[in-house]
Amino acid sequence: MSGKGDTYRHVDQKKWDENYDRAFRKPVKTFVRPEGHHCTASSGIHDGITFGTGELDDYGYWERPCWECARAWEEQYPEDGPAWPFAQEYLECPDAFLKKLREKADARG
């Protein structure tokens, strides 16, 4: 972090999609955020996507995590696996949670 007040900033949807594409080298995906949320996404050291606001640490995790955006991402893109901050269900039983996400992805084709 530079400490110059530029450690985070709001990025519009188009720029967010471009950054996601560049980070994960996948086709651009359109993410519909929950109403009233202006969170940002990043990639964490767990090789997954993270959601939140505030400062982003060196490992890709947010000062103020957003559970609602993470759950919305999992609902829209279950094939990508769990998003951080992780659901309590994932923390308690990762295999069952991942199985549920795989089933959702398979049902969508």
Contacts in CASP RR format, 6 or more apart in sequence:
PFRMAT RR
TARGET T0000
AUTHOR 0000-0000-0000
METHOD contacts of the structure
MODEL  1
MSGKGDTYRHVDQKKWDENYDRAFRKPVKTFVRPEGHHCTASSGIHDGIT
FGTGELDDYGYWERPCWECARAWEEQYPEDGPAWPFAQEYLECPDAFLKK
LREKADARG
1 7 0 8 1.000
1 55 0 8 1.000
1 58 0 8 1.000
7 54 0 8 1.000
7 55 0 8 1.000
7 56 0 8 1.000
8 40 0 8 1.000
8 53 0 8 1.000
8 54 0 8 1.000
8 55 0 8 1.000
8 56 0 8 1.000
10 38 0 8 1.000
10 40 0 8 1.000
11 19 0 8 1.000
11 40 0 8 1.000
13 30 0 8 1.000
13 31 0 8 1.000
16 31 0 8 1.000
16 40 0 8 1.000
16 41 0 8 1.000
17 28 0 8 1.000
17 29 0 8 1.000
17 30 0 8 1.000
17 31 0 8 1.000
18 28 0 8 1.000
19 41 0 8 1.000
20 26 0 8 1.000
20 28 0 8 1.000
20 29 0 8 1.000
20 31 0 8 1.000
20 41 0 8 1.000
20 49 0 8 1.000
21 27 0 8 1.000
21 28 0 8 1.000
21 29 0 8 1.000
23 42 0 8 1.000
23 43 0 8 1.000
24 43 0 8 1.000
24 49 0 8 1.000
29 76 0 8 1.000
29 77 0 8 1.000
31 41 0 8 1.000
31 72 0 8 1.000
31 73 0 8 1.000
31 76 0 8 1.000
31 77 0 8 1.000
32 72 0 8 1.000
32 76 0 8 1.000
33 39 0 8 1.000
33 69 0 8 1.000
33 72 0 8 1.000
34 68 0 8 1.000
34 69 0 8 1.000
34 72 0 8 1.000
37 66 0 8 1.000
37 68 0 8 1.000
37 69 0 8 1.000
38 53 0 8 1.000
39 51 0 8 1.000
39 52 0 8 1.000
39 53 0 8 1.000
39 62 0 8 1.000
39 66 0 8 1.000
39 69 0 8 1.000
40 51 0 8 1.000
40 52 0 8 1.000
40 53 0 8 1.000
40 56 0 8 1.000
40 62 0 8 1.000
41 49 0 8 1.000
41 50 0 8 1.000
41 51 0 8 1.000
41 52 0 8 1.000
41 69 0 8 1.000
41 73 0 8 1.000
42 49 0 8 1.000
42 50 0 8 1.000
42 56 0 8 1.000
42 60 0 8 1.000
42 61 0 8 1.000
42 62 0 8 1.000
43 49 0 8 1.000
43 50 0 8 1.000
43 60 0 8 1.000
44 50 0 8 1.000
44 59 0 8 1.000
44 60 0 8 1.000
44 61 0 8 1.000
44 84 0 8 1.000
45 59 0 8 1.000
45 60 0 8 1.000
46 84 0 8 1.000
48 80 0 8 1.000
48 81 0 8 1.000
48 82 0 8 1.000
48 83 0 8 1.000
48 84 0 8 1.000
49 70 0 8 1.000
49 73 0 8 1.000
49 80 0 8 1.000
49 83 0 8 1.000
49 84 0 8 1.000
50 60 0 8 1.000
50 61 0 8 1.000
50 62 0 8 1.000
50 65 0 8 1.000
50 70 0 8 1.000
50 83 0 8 1.000
50 84 0 8 1.000
50 85 0 8 1.000
51 62 0 8 1.000
51 65 0 8 1.000
51 66 0 8 1.000
51 69 0 8 1.000
51 70 0 8 1.000
51 73 0 8 1.000
51 83 0 8 1.000
51 84 0 8 1.000
51 85 0 8 1.000
52 62 0 8 1.000
52 63 0 8 1.000
52 64 0 8 1.000
52 65 0 8 1.000
52 66 0 8 1.000
52 69 0 8 1.000
53 62 0 8 1.000
53 63 0 8 1.000
53 64 0 8 1.000
53 66 0 8 1.000
54 62 0 8 1.000
54 63 0 8 1.000
54 64 0 8 1.000
55 62 0 8 1.000
55 63 0 8 1.000
56 62 0 8 1.000
56 63 0 8 1.000
57 63 0 8 1.000
61 84 0 8 1.000
65 84 0 8 1.000
65 85 0 8 1.000
66 85 0 8 1.000
67 85 0 8 1.000
67 87 0 8 1.000
69 83 0 8 1.000
70 82 0 8 1.000
70 83 0 8 1.000
70 84 0 8 1.000
70 85 0 8 1.000
70 86 0 8 1.000
70 87 0 8 1.000
71 83 0 8 1.000
71 87 0 8 1.000
73 80 0 8 1.000
73 83 0 8 1.000
74 80 0 8 1.000
74 81 0 8 1.000
74 82 0 8 1.000
74 83 0 8 1.000
74 87 0 8 1.000
74 101 0 8 1.000
75 104 0 8 1.000
78 101 0 8 1.000
78 102 0 8 1.000
78 104 0 8 1.000
78 105 0 8 1.000
78 108 0 8 1.000
79 101 0 8 1.000
79 102 0 8 1.000
79 105 0 8 1.000
79 108 0 8 1.000
81 98 0 8 1.000
81 101 0 8 1.000
82 90 0 8 1.000
82 97 0 8 1.000
82 98 0 8 1.000
82 101 0 8 1.000
87 97 0 8 1.000
89 96 0 8 1.000
89 97 0 8 1.000
90 97 0 8 1.000
90 98 0 8 1.000
END
